[in-house]
Amino acid sequence: MPSKRLIVSYVLDWVVIIILAAAGGGLNFTKPSTRPFSLLDLSISYPFKRASISVTTLALVALVAPAVIIVLISAILVPGTRARTSSTRSQTIRRKIWELHIGLIGLALSVALAFFVTQGLKNIFAKPRPHFIELCKPDLSNIASHRVGGYGQDISVRWTLVDSSICTETDSQKLADGYRSFPSGHCSFSWSGLLYLSLFLCSKFAIAIPYLSTQPTGHGGQIETARPVDVELLPLPATSSGERSKSPNWPATQPGAPSESVPLYNQAATPPNYGLILVLIPVAVATYIASTRYHEYWHFGFDVLSGSLIGILSAWFSFRWYHLPISRGQGWAWGPRSRERAFGIGVGVGNYVGPEGWDSGRSSTRRDVEAAAA
């Protein structure tokens, strides 16, 4: 059983993600800075169109749907056939639960991070939307009293800069939203959830561009390397008494596999094309959502690109934070932190995985120390 200390440490991870998402939601209700604008600025004079992708639809497509798919894949396809046949029932269940947990926490981190960054930037930059003037409903009868800059009043009273006080829109939240064009929230949210799903699918179904081993080349254009081996269980760590501990094992390539000469063209093969289509569907959906924000006059092109980039970076970071590389990880997530390193490590400690494991019992290292002291 996992130790309570380790469980609490991952609960804390979820708490941090929830706080991040809540902070982003709070920023959405914070009044942004306002910028002067010109009533003759055609770039913000587009007509107002109702968004075809509502916030509810966006949440269902970019968050709920990926979460459901991750749950189904983790429940049905994890672990693979070879790993399942070489594992006990309890080990198989633990692997399913762990992969499910990591899949969902990675998705949550990706979406929460993109949401928080996007909402913060919206309030800082306060860029008017393309349909801002129609949203504002300016009072054209008293332009001079709202002028804050510009020297074109000798040409026309409208050839000046005015502030938001000229707007007659009474809904303050609606007017504030008119200053949130940069970056696009729909784009960052959709890419953060859907691209993460694509990366998850690539990992679980081994959809990757074939690559050559980095081992030195042998004679005859061949590479001296071990053939790829299926995932097996790592040996159980030994305790101080020489017995195998009950800590669960996490898959990796078997050490000490026999080496043989393999021709370059047999080092890898191209995955089936239907797998490529499968992982591109979420990307296509994210692209479509982003396109609607531009042609429906909710964002400028730069806003769309910037929001998409935020979502892409958030998805990639969150996936790599919790998962092994697609090309070398054989579809697995990183294993858990060790029990005694659940909340942090000090100077001189290698990483968050140690010989003590993560079960609820005392670590072998601690038992050795206690035995020596006795």
Stockholm file with secondary structure:
# STOCKHOLM 1.0

chainA/1-374         MPSKRLIVSYVLDWVVIIILAAAGGGLNFTKPSTRPFSLLDLSISYPFKRASISVTTLALVALVAPAVIIVLISAILVPGTRARTSSTRSQTIRRKIWELHIGLIGLALSVALAFFVTQGLKNIFAKPRPHFIELCKPDLSNIASHRVGGYGQDISVRWTLVDSSICTETDSQKLADGYRSFPSGHCSFSWSGLLYLSLFLCSKFAIAIPYLSTQPTGHGGQIETARPVDVELLPLPATSSGERSKSPNWPATQPGAPSESVPLYNQAATPPNYGLILVLIPVAVATYIASTRYHEYWHFGFDVLSGSLIGILSAWFSFRWYHLPISRGQGWAWGPRSRERAFGIGVGVGNYVGPEGWDSGRSSTRRDVEAAAA
#=GR chainA/1-374 SS CBCHHHHHHHHHHHHHHHHHHHHHHHHHTSCCCCCCEETTCGGGCCCCCCCSSCHHHHHIIIIIHHHHHHHHHHHHTCSCHHHHHTSCHHHHHHHHHHHHHHHHHHHHHHHHHHHHHHHHHHHHHCCCCTTHHHHHCBCTTCCGGGEEECSCTTTCTTSSEECGGGBCCCCHHHHHHTTCCSSCHHHHHHHHHHHHHHHHHHHHTTCCCCCCCCSCBCGGGEEEEECCCCCBCCCCCBCTTSSBCCCCCCCBCCTTCCEEEEEGGGSCCCCCHHHHHHHHHHHHHHHHHHHHHHHTTSSCHHHHHHHHHHHHHHHHHHHHHHBCCTTTSTTCBCCCCCGGGSSCCCTTCCCSCCTTCSBSSCCHHHHHHHHHHC
#=GC SS_cons         CBCHHHHHHHHHHHHHHHHHHHHHHHHHTSCCCCCCEETTCGGGCCCCCCCSSCHHHHHIIIIIHHHHHHHHHHHHTCSCHHHHHTSCHHHHHHHHHHHHHHHHHHHHHHHHHHHHHHHHHHHHHCCCCTTHHHHHCBCTTCCGGGEEECSCTTTCTTSSEECGGGBCCCCHHHHHHTTCCSSCHHHHHHHHHHHHHHHHHHHHTTCCCCCCCCSCBCGGGEEEEECCCCCBCCCCCBCTTSSBCCCCCCCBCCTTCCEEEEEGGGSCCCCCHHHHHHHHHHHHHHHHHHHHHHHTTSSCHHHHHHHHHHHHHHHHHHHHHHBCCTTTSTTCBCCCCCGGGSSCCCTTCCCSCCTTCSBSSCCHHHHHHHHHHC
//
